[in-house]
């Protein structure tokens, strides 16, 4: 089972027991979700620490390949020609995707298999299920009972394919998603795989979903953590959140808390002192400064 809490094995004295999770392979310093990002993040070549886990996003191509890519369309992340920039990844065959340049770096869109091959086995992988190849997914929703089976079925085939591929690797695995249907599909396919409910809109709804699927972890935004100066701070359109001590509640229920997406040392330090188990970070050095835990 994946360790969703604990250290990453680094000697930095201020780390306490907070796991460092490399968001898209430390997207702040490397081209996100690429082989180069995963390789360099995992080996700690940048100033900072090596992560305990690397977080990546997955979705299918038109011909059924599983790729690591975050956005639904190709415009922001690749040099796709004008006729492809607004196309969804799952509408494009992998042969076409493989010819595209990611963020002007010379890196290409990799398959999940390539990412797993590039990642050392002593570094875990947090696989975020982004989309199964459908415009009908309902992420960021606490689904009503009548919608749950339909959403699970929408994800089921994709979930089984991803889990089959993950089963061939020796990495510790954590599957996460904003989509309740994805968590349901993973639980249906293999109840032993650890899962995390990612949420953005409501602590109460996020915890309800976590309970529904007995999630090992929850992944809230960093401004949803009470008893910090960060609570309900401006973070895009996220918040304000209910007056709920998420860390205490999740820990009482035996769930780890990994906060996203941390970009600054003082955010990480506040979160560490509040008791989070992990920070999902864009930069490798965010845990390298700050006082000892209270």
N, C-alpha and C positions, 0 to 999 in steps of 0.2 A: 504494500500500500504506500502511496506517496506520502512523504512528510510535508504537511502543509504548515508546520511550525518548526522552530529550531534555527540553528545557524547554518551558514553555507560553508563552514570549515575555515573561514578566514580568521586571522589573529587580531584583527582590529579590536581594541579594548572597549570601544563604545558601542559595539554592535548589539549588546545584550543578547536576547534570543529572538532576533527578528530575521526572518528569511528575506533574501534579496531575490526577486523574480524579474528577469530581464524582459521588459515589455517589448514585444516584437523583435527581440534580440538587441535591446538597448537602442531604440529608435532615435534617441537624441544624438547618437554619435555614429550609428551605422545604418545602412539602407535597410529599412524594416522588412522583416519576414524573408530575408534572403539567406543563402548559404553562407556568404561572407559575414553577415551580421551574427549568425548563430556561432560560427567558428570563432570569431574574435571575441564575442561576448563571453563564451564559455571558457576561453583560455585566459581571460583577464588581461589582454594586451593593453587595454586603455588604463588610464589612471583610475584607480578604484579597486573594486572587489570583483571576484568571480561570483556568479550567481549560483544559488542552489537549484533554480529552475529557469528555463527559458520559456517565455510565453509566445505562442504563435497562433495565427488565425487560419482556419481551413474552410474551403468550399470546393465544389466540383467544377470541372470544365464541361463543355458541351459534349465531349466524347468520354466523359466519366473518369478522367484523371482527377486526383485529389491534389490541390495546390495550396500553398501557403500565401495568402493574400488577404488584406484587410477590407478595402473598399469594394462595394458591389460593382462599380464601373471602373474603367481603366484610365480615366483622364488625369487624375492627380498623380498617380504613382508611376506611370509609364510614358514612353514616347509613342503611344499608339497613334496611328494616323487619324485624321478627323472623322472618318467613317466608323471608327471603333471606339472613340473616346467615351461615348455615352452607352456603349454596350456593356451588359452585365457579364461578369467573368464566366458564368455558367452557360452563356450563349456563344462562347468562343472556343474553338478546339484548342487543345494544348499545343499543337504544332505552331499555331499562330502566336499564342502567349509566349512560347519559349523564345521567339525572335524579338520580343520587346525588351527595352532597356529600363531598368527600375531606377527612377530618380537620377538619371544621368550618370550612373556609376559604372555601367558596363555589366552589372549584375542582372540576371534574368529571373523570371518568376519560377521558383523551384517547386518540385513536387514534395509532398509530405515525406515520401521515402528518402529523397535526397537530404532533407533537413535532418531526419533521424540518423542517417549515415554520417552526417557531418557533426552531430552533437555527441560529445563524449558520454559514455554510458553512466558516468558518475554524476552527471548533471541531469536533473529531471526535466520533463517537458509538460508544460501546461498548454493543452490544446483547446483553444476556444472555437467552438462550433459557431461559425458566422452565418452561413446560409447553406441549405441543402440543394439549392438550385431551383428556387421558386420565389415568385413575387407574393405568395400567399402566406409567408411566415408572419408570426405576430410576436416579435421581440419586445422586451420591456413591458410585458403584460402579465398580470396575475389572471390567468385564464379562468373563465367561468366553466363549470363542470361539463356543459354540453359541447365545449370546444376542445377539450383536452385530448380525446381520442383522435380526432381529426388532425390536430397539430402533431401528436406523437407519430401518427402514420406518415405524415409528410416528411418527417425526419428519419424514419426507421431504416430505410435502405442505406442512406448515407451514413448513419451512425454505425451500422453493422460493418460497412466497408472500412471506415476509419478505425474502428476497434480491431478488426482483423489485421490491419496493417500495424497498429500499435502493439499487438500481441506478438509480432515477430521481432520486436526490439527488446533490449534489456533495460530500457529506461524506466524510472519511476514515472508514473503518469497521473495527471490530474486533468479531467475534462471539465471545461466551464462553458457557460453560455448565458446570454441575455434571454434566450428563448426557452420558455418552459417546455415546449415540445421536444427540444433537443435533449434536455435532462431526462424527460420521460422515456425517450427512445433509448438512451444509453442504459438507463435502469432496466428496461425491457430486454435489451440485448445482452447485458452482462452486469448484474447487480454488484459485482465485486469491484468494478472500476470506480475509483473515487471521483466525485463530482462536486462542482461549486456553482452556486447560483450567483450570477452577476446581476447587479441591479443598479438603477440610477434614479428612480422616481419616488420610491416609498420604502422606508425601512420595514414597516409592518408588512407590506406586500412581499418584499424580498424574503423576509423571514418565514412567511407563510409558505412560499414556494420551497424554501430550504427544508422546511418540516415535511412538506408533501412528498419529497423525494429523498428524505433523510440525507441531505447533502453533508459531506464532510467539511465543507468550507463555504463561506460567503465572501463575495468580492464587491464591496461598496466603494463609491468614490471617496477620496480623502476628506471631503468636506462633510461627510455623514458621520464622523466620529465625535461623539460627545466628550465633554470634559477636556477639550482642547480649544486653543484660540482659532483653530481651523473650522470649527463646527459652524456650518451654514455660511462660511465665507464664500465670496463670489467665485464660482467655477463654471464658466459658461452659463448654460441654462439650468444647471443642476442645483436642486434645492429650492426653497428651504425644506428641511427635513423635520420629522416629528421629534419631540423631546424624548427620545429613546436612547438608552445607553446600549448601543449595538454590541460593543465588545463584551460587556458583562452578560448581556442576554445570550449572545452566541456561545460564549464560553460555558455558561450554565447549561447549555444544551449540548455541549461537546463538539462545537463547530469552530474551526479556525476562521480568522478574519484576515484577509489579504486586501489591502487598500490600493486603489488605482487612482490616476496614474501619477506617481510621485516624481517631481522634477527638481526639487530643491531640498538641501540638507535639513533646513529648519522644519519643513513638512515632515520629513522622515523622523526627525527627532521628536516632534510633537506626537506623532503616531506611535512611535516606540514607547514613549512614556505613558501613553493611553492604553498600552497593552496589546496592540495589534500583533498578529503572528508573522505577517509578511508585508512587504511593500512591493508593488508592481511598478517598476521604475523605468524611466527613459534613459537614465544616466547611471553609470556604475559606481560613482563615488558618493551617493546620497547618504550612506550609512557611516561615512568615515569621519564625521564630526558631530559634536554634541556631548553633553554631560552624561554621566553614568545614570542608569535608570533609578528612579525613586524607589 
